[in-house]
Amino acid sequence: MNASTRIALILAAATSTLAAAAEPIDLPTALAEFQLPESSRSVKELVPGWQRPKQLVVVIDKPERTAWLQEAMPPGVKVVGVQRDADIAAVLHDADAVVEANCNAAAGDAPRLKWVHASSGGSDTCLSHPRIAAGEILLTNSQKVKNSFLAEIGMGYVLALARAVDVTLDNQRHRDIRRTGGRAAKRLEGATMLIIGLGGAGTEIARMANAMGMKIIATDPVNRNPPSFVSHVGMPDELPSLIGTADIVMVAAPLTPQTKGMFDAAMFRRMKPDAIFVNWARADIVVAEDLAAALKAGTIGSAALNWATYAPLTKDHPLWEAPNLILAPWAGASTARAREVSPETARQDELRWYVVRENMRRFAAGEKMFSVFDLARGY
């Protein structure tokens, strides 16, 4: 891809962003933008013993949000807004639903509870709740509504590793800017990126990488209609044959029994010796000790790993000594609200709330819902 083509793509992306900012902020726009999957069955069919709810507890972003959500509810359904997950316990006993929360906050004395909407996109951790795991409580999540944030995390790691920013920072800590032994820079234009999991965030990463001139291939168990900028989508069992062609391997898959431990010593040996490996998804998709060994042996070039798991990272874990590694904390969602956000970020957040409100209305009416977690698939 030549310079003029890249500039045209960047200008097109900027024009698209400006156009999006001018679009209305309403439910039809939100549904068109996020393209959320709708359940094939209604809440009345999905939830054992469903009855019209009386009280929906929601973790709100601002005080006026409660009244706005209440406007969409049928008569007799009350919305209770709380500021934090920690505030849910005080009203959990009478709650028919807990919305925009960590699943752990819904554990406790909740005899009426029939629905939990997780604030995260990946909800495998919610299965530790016995009633959710048993299918007694319907689980929905925030898949596809946080795509940009997650995609920026993934692409940020790619850019940092490609230009050996981690090595530069290590030199800075040693107060020696002339230290040798650093990693050579890697050209991204013309490189091949393999994305494992072409869902919402995976597709957004593909779009970003394509705009930078990369070739995109992917594996996904269900996506058979990829966007035009993805040249090939294989089934998960094609991963061993595809991975050796990739310069960058990006994990954007959920944690399921099928993906747990997917990246082990054997898989790392199939990769190019200078390949970049990035996993901002669940850490348990990777055998951490095998990743550390692969980096130490030079089997792969560099890696980034979010420690997104409840397992503790002990002080003597080999990852701490692994070279060419960016090791980061669990960072799938923002931990603090910025005082000022860009107009596009504010727009995206408001569109997300329209989806939340519509799902609440649908639950109260017993209708089909968006983003229902499939216990059989694990996502």
C-alpha positions as CSV (number, residue, x, y, z in Angstrom):
1,M,0.0,0.0,0.0
2,N,1.5,3.3,-1.1
3,A,1.5,6.6,0.9
4,S,-1.3,8.2,-1.0
5,T,-3.6,5.1,-0.4
6,R,-2.8,5.2,3.3
7,I,-3.6,8.9,3.5
8,A,-6.9,8.3,1.6
9,L,-7.8,5.6,4.1
10,I,-7.0,7.9,7.1
11,L,-9.0,10.7,5.6
12,A,-11.9,8.3,4.9
13,A,-11.8,7.1,8.6
14,A,-11.8,10.7,9.8
15,T,-14.7,11.6,7.6
16,S,-16.6,8.5,8.8
17,T,-16.0,9.6,12.4
18,L,-17.3,13.1,11.7
19,A,-20.3,11.7,10.0
20,A,-21.0,9.4,12.9
21,A,-20.9,12.3,15.3
22,A,-23.6,14.0,13.3
23,E,-25.9,11.0,13.5
24,P,-28.8,10.9,16.0
25,I,-28.3,9.3,19.4
26,D,-31.3,7.0,19.7
27,L,-32.2,3.3,19.8
28,P,-32.3,2.7,16.0
29,T,-28.8,4.2,15.6
30,A,-27.5,2.1,18.5
31,L,-28.9,-1.1,17.1
32,A,-27.5,-0.4,13.7
33,E,-24.1,0.5,15.0
34,F,-23.6,-2.4,17.4
35,Q,-25.3,-5.1,15.4
36,L,-26.2,-7.1,18.6
37,P,-27.5,-10.6,18.3
38,E,-31.1,-11.1,19.4
39,S,-32.2,-14.2,21.2
40,S,-34.2,-16.8,19.3
41,R,-36.5,-17.2,22.2
42,S,-38.3,-14.7,24.5
43,V,-37.5,-14.1,28.1
44,K,-40.8,-16.0,29.0
45,E,-39.3,-19.0,27.3
46,L,-35.7,-18.6,28.5
47,V,-36.3,-17.9,32.2
48,P,-38.0,-20.6,34.3
49,G,-41.0,-19.2,36.2
50,W,-40.7,-15.8,34.6
51,Q,-43.2,-13.2,35.9
52,R,-43.4,-9.5,35.2
53,P,-40.6,-7.9,37.4
54,K,-41.3,-5.4,40.1
55,Q,-37.8,-4.0,40.7
56,L,-34.8,-3.6,38.4
57,V,-31.5,-2.5,40.1
58,V,-29.1,-0.6,37.8
59,V,-25.6,0.7,38.4
60,I,-26.0,4.2,36.9
61,D,-23.4,6.7,35.6
62,K,-25.3,9.8,36.7
63,P,-28.2,10.6,39.0
64,E,-30.6,11.5,36.2
65,R,-30.1,8.2,34.5
66,T,-32.6,6.5,36.8
67,A,-35.6,8.6,35.7
68,W,-34.6,8.2,32.1
69,L,-34.6,4.4,32.4
70,Q,-37.9,4.5,34.3
71,E,-39.6,6.2,31.4
72,A,-39.3,3.1,29.3
73,M,-40.7,0.7,31.9
74,P,-44.2,-0.7,31.9
75,P,-46.5,0.2,34.8
76,G,-45.6,-1.5,38.0
77,V,-41.9,-1.9,37.2
78,K,-39.6,0.2,39.3
79,V,-36.0,1.2,38.5
80,V,-33.6,1.5,41.4
81,G,-30.4,3.3,40.5
82,V,-27.2,2.8,42.6
83,Q,-23.8,4.4,42.2
84,R,-21.6,1.4,42.6
85,D,-21.6,-2.4,42.6
86,A,-21.0,-2.2,46.4
87,D,-24.4,-0.5,46.8
88,I,-26.3,-3.5,45.3
89,A,-26.2,-5.6,48.4
90,A,-28.6,-3.2,50.2
91,V,-31.4,-3.7,47.6
92,L,-30.5,-7.1,46.2
93,H,-33.2,-9.1,48.2
94,D,-36.1,-7.5,46.3
95,A,-34.4,-7.2,42.9
96,D,-35.8,-9.1,39.9
97,A,-32.7,-8.0,37.9
98,V,-29.3,-6.5,38.4
99,V,-28.1,-4.4,35.4
100,E,-24.7,-3.0,34.4
101,A,-22.9,-4.7,37.2
102,N,-20.1,-7.2,38.0
103,C,-21.7,-10.6,38.4
104,N,-20.1,-11.0,41.9
105,A,-22.3,-8.1,43.0
106,A,-25.4,-10.1,42.3
107,A,-24.3,-13.0,44.6
108,G,-26.1,-13.1,47.9
109,D,-29.7,-13.1,49.2
110,A,-31.6,-12.6,46.0
111,P,-34.6,-15.0,45.9
112,R,-36.4,-13.0,43.2
113,L,-33.4,-12.5,40.8
114,K,-34.1,-13.7,37.3
115,W,-31.7,-11.6,35.1
116,V,-28.1,-10.2,35.4
117,H,-26.7,-7.9,32.8
118,A,-22.9,-7.9,33.1
119,S,-21.0,-4.6,32.5
120,S,-18.2,-6.6,30.8
121,G,-18.1,-8.1,27.4
122,G,-16.6,-11.4,28.4
123,S,-18.8,-13.1,31.0
124,D,-17.1,-16.5,31.7
125,T,-16.4,-15.3,35.2
126,C,-20.2,-15.0,35.8
127,L,-20.4,-18.8,35.7
128,S,-19.1,-18.9,39.3
129,H,-22.6,-17.8,40.3
130,P,-24.4,-21.2,40.8
131,R,-27.8,-20.0,39.6
132,I,-26.4,-18.4,36.5
133,A,-24.4,-21.6,35.7
134,A,-27.6,-23.6,36.2
135,G,-29.6,-21.5,33.8
136,E,-32.0,-20.2,36.5
137,I,-30.8,-16.6,36.0
138,L,-30.6,-15.2,32.5
139,L,-27.3,-13.6,31.7
140,T,-26.6,-10.9,29.1
141,N,-23.5,-8.9,28.7
142,S,-21.9,-5.8,27.1
143,Q,-20.5,-7.6,24.0
144,K,-19.9,-5.3,21.0
145,V,-20.6,-2.1,22.9
146,K,-17.0,-1.6,24.1
147,N,-15.3,-2.5,20.8
148,S,-13.3,0.6,20.4
149,F,-11.8,0.6,23.8
150,L,-10.7,-3.0,23.6
151,A,-9.4,-2.6,20.0
152,E,-7.3,0.3,21.1
153,I,-5.8,-1.8,23.9
154,G,-4.8,-4.5,21.4
155,M,-3.5,-2.1,18.7
156,G,-1.6,-0.1,21.4
157,Y,0.4,-3.3,22.3
158,V,1.1,-4.0,18.6
159,L,2.5,-0.6,18.0
160,A,4.6,-0.6,21.2
161,L,6.1,-4.1,20.4
162,A,6.7,-3.3,16.8
163,R,8.8,-0.3,17.8
164,A,10.3,-2.0,20.8
165,V,8.9,0.7,23.2
166,D,9.2,-1.8,26.0
167,V,13.0,-2.0,25.4
168,T,13.2,1.7,25.4
169,L,11.5,2.0,28.7
170,D,13.8,-0.7,30.2
171,N,16.8,1.4,29.0
172,Q,15.2,4.5,30.7
173,R,14.9,2.6,34.0
174,H,18.6,1.7,33.8
175,R,19.4,5.3,33.0
176,D,21.4,4.2,29.9
177,I,19.8,5.3,26.7
178,R,22.7,3.7,24.7
179,R,22.2,0.1,26.0
180,T,22.5,-2.4,23.2
181,G,20.7,-5.8,22.7
182,G,17.4,-4.2,21.9
183,R,14.9,-5.7,19.5
184,A,14.8,-4.6,15.9
185,A,11.8,-2.6,14.8
186,K,9.1,-4.5,12.9
187,R,7.4,-3.0,9.8
188,L,3.6,-3.2,10.1
189,E,2.7,-2.1,6.6
190,G,2.4,-5.3,4.5
191,A,2.5,-7.5,7.6
192,T,-0.1,-10.3,8.1
193,M,-2.2,-10.1,11.3
194,L,-4.0,-13.3,12.4
195,I,-7.0,-12.5,14.7
196,I,-8.4,-15.3,16.8
197,G,-12.0,-14.4,17.4
198,L,-13.7,-12.1,14.8
199,G,-16.4,-10.8,17.0
200,G,-17.0,-7.1,17.8
201,A,-13.6,-6.1,19.1
202,G,-11.8,-8.5,16.8
203,T,-13.5,-6.9,13.8
204,E,-12.6,-3.4,15.0
205,I,-9.0,-4.4,15.4
206,A,-9.1,-5.8,11.9
207,R,-10.4,-2.5,10.6
208,M,-7.6,-0.6,12.3
209,A,-4.9,-2.9,11.1
210,N,-6.2,-2.8,7.6
211,A,-6.1,1.0,7.6
212,M,-2.4,0.6,8.5
213,G,-1.8,-1.5,5.4
214,M,-1.8,-5.0,7.0
215,K,-3.3,-8.1,5.5
216,I,-6.0,-9.6,7.9
217,I,-6.8,-13.3,8.3
218,A,-8.8,-14.8,11.2
219,T,-10.3,-17.8,12.8
220,D,-13.8,-17.8,14.3
221,P,-16.3,-20.6,15.0
222,V,-19.4,-18.7,13.8
223,N,-18.5,-15.7,11.7
224,R,-18.9,-16.8,8.1
225,N,-19.7,-13.3,6.7
226,P,-16.6,-11.2,7.4
227,P,-16.1,-7.6,6.2
228,S,-14.3,-7.0,3.0
229,F,-11.0,-6.1,4.7
230,V,-10.6,-9.6,6.1
231,S,-9.2,-11.8,3.4
232,H,-9.8,-15.2,5.0
233,V,-11.8,-16.5,8.0
234,G,-11.0,-20.1,9.0
235,M,-12.6,-22.4,11.6
236,P,-10.7,-22.7,14.9
237,D,-9.2,-26.1,13.8
238,E,-7.4,-24.2,11.0
239,L,-5.3,-22.2,13.6
240,P,-2.3,-24.5,13.5
241,S,-2.0,-24.2,9.7
242,L,-2.6,-20.4,9.6
243,I,-0.4,-19.3,12.5
244,G,2.9,-19.8,10.8
245,T,1.9,-17.2,8.1
246,A,1.2,-14.4,10.6
247,D,3.6,-11.6,11.7
248,I,1.2,-10.6,14.4
249,V,-1.1,-12.9,16.3
250,M,-4.0,-11.2,18.1
251,V,-6.2,-13.0,20.6
252,A,-9.7,-11.6,20.7
253,A,-11.6,-14.8,21.7
254,P,-13.6,-15.5,24.8
255,L,-12.5,-18.0,27.4
256,T,-14.3,-21.3,26.8
257,P,-13.3,-24.9,27.4
258,Q,-12.2,-24.9,23.7
259,T,-9.9,-21.9,24.0
260,K,-8.5,-22.5,27.5
261,G,-4.7,-23.3,27.1
262,M,-5.0,-22.9,23.3
263,F,-1.6,-21.2,23.1
264,D,0.9,-23.6,24.5
265,A,4.5,-24.6,23.7
266,A,3.4,-26.5,20.6
267,M,1.4,-23.6,19.2
268,F,4.2,-21.1,19.9
269,R,6.6,-23.4,18.0
270,R,4.4,-23.0,14.9
271,M,4.8,-19.2,14.9
272,K,7.4,-17.1,13.1
273,P,10.5,-16.5,15.3
274,D,10.0,-12.7,15.1
275,A,6.2,-12.8,15.4
276,I,4.3,-10.5,17.8
277,F,1.8,-12.2,20.1
278,V,-0.9,-10.1,21.8
279,N,-3.5,-11.4,24.2
280,W,-5.7,-8.7,25.9
281,A,-8.5,-11.3,26.4
282,R,-8.6,-13.8,29.2
283,A,-5.1,-14.8,30.3
284,D,-6.1,-18.5,30.7
285,I,-6.2,-18.8,26.9
286,V,-2.4,-18.9,27.2
287,V,-0.3,-21.4,29.1
288,A,1.7,-18.7,30.8
289,E,4.8,-20.8,31.6
290,D,5.0,-21.8,27.9
291,L,4.8,-18.2,26.8
292,A,7.6,-17.3,29.2
293,A,9.7,-20.2,27.9
294,A,9.0,-19.3,24.2
295,L,10.1,-15.7,24.8
296,K,13.3,-16.7,26.7
297,A,14.2,-19.2,23.9
298,G,13.5,-16.8,21.1
299,T,10.8,-19.1,19.7
300,I,8.7,-15.9,19.2
301,G,9.8,-12.3,18.9
302,S,7.7,-10.4,21.5
303,A,4.4,-10.5,23.4
304,A,1.9,-8.6,25.4
305,L,-0.3,-10.2,28.0
306,N,-3.1,-8.8,30.1
307,W,-3.2,-10.8,33.3
308,A,-7.0,-11.1,33.0
309,T,-7.5,-14.0,35.4
310,Y,-8.4,-14.5,39.0
311,A,-5.3,-16.7,39.5
312,P,-2.6,-14.8,41.3
313,L,0.6,-13.9,39.5
314,T,3.2,-15.1,42.1
315,K,6.5,-13.2,42.6
316,D,8.5,-16.2,41.3
317,H,6.4,-16.7,38.2
318,P,8.6,-17.1,35.1
319,L,6.7,-14.3,33.3
320,W,8.5,-11.7,35.4
321,E,11.8,-12.7,33.9
322,A,10.6,-13.2,30.3
323,P,12.3,-10.9,27.8
324,N,10.4,-8.8,25.2
325,L,7.2,-9.0,27.1
326,I,4.6,-6.3,28.1
327,L,2.8,-7.8,31.1
328,A,-0.2,-5.7,32.1
329,P,-3.0,-5.9,34.7
330,W,-6.6,-6.8,33.8
331,A,-7.7,-3.9,31.6
332,G,-10.8,-4.8,29.8
333,A,-12.8,-1.8,31.0
334,S,-12.1,1.7,32.2
335,T,-11.6,1.8,36.0
336,A,-12.4,5.4,36.4
337,R,-14.6,7.9,34.6
338,A,-12.7,10.7,32.9
339,R,-13.7,14.2,33.8
340,E,-13.8,15.1,30.2
341,V,-14.4,12.8,27.3
342,S,-14.4,13.3,23.5
343,P,-17.7,13.9,21.8
344,E,-17.4,10.5,20.1
345,T,-16.7,8.7,23.4
346,A,-19.7,10.4,25.0
347,R,-21.8,9.5,22.0
348,Q,-20.8,5.8,22.1
349,D,-21.5,5.7,25.8
350,E,-25.0,7.2,25.4
351,L,-25.7,4.7,22.5
352,R,-24.8,1.9,24.9
353,W,-27.3,3.2,27.4
354,Y,-30.0,3.1,24.8
355,V,-29.3,-0.7,24.4
356,V,-29.3,-1.2,28.1
357,R,-32.7,0.6,28.4
358,E,-34.2,-1.4,25.6
359,N,-33.0,-4.7,27.1
360,M,-34.6,-3.6,30.4
361,R,-37.9,-2.9,28.6
362,R,-37.8,-6.2,26.8
363,F,-37.1,-8.1,30.1
364,A,-40.0,-6.4,31.8
365,A,-42.3,-7.3,28.8
366,G,-41.0,-10.8,28.5
367,E,-39.7,-10.3,24.9
368,K,-36.6,-11.5,23.1
369,M,-33.4,-9.8,24.3
370,F,-30.0,-8.8,23.0
371,S,-26.6,-10.3,23.9
372,V,-27.9,-13.3,25.7
373,F,-25.0,-15.5,27.1
374,D,-25.1,-19.0,25.6
375,L,-24.2,-21.4,28.4
376,A,-23.5,-24.2,25.9
377,R,-21.1,-22.1,23.8
378,G,-19.5,-20.3,26.8
379,Y,-20.0,-16.8,25.3
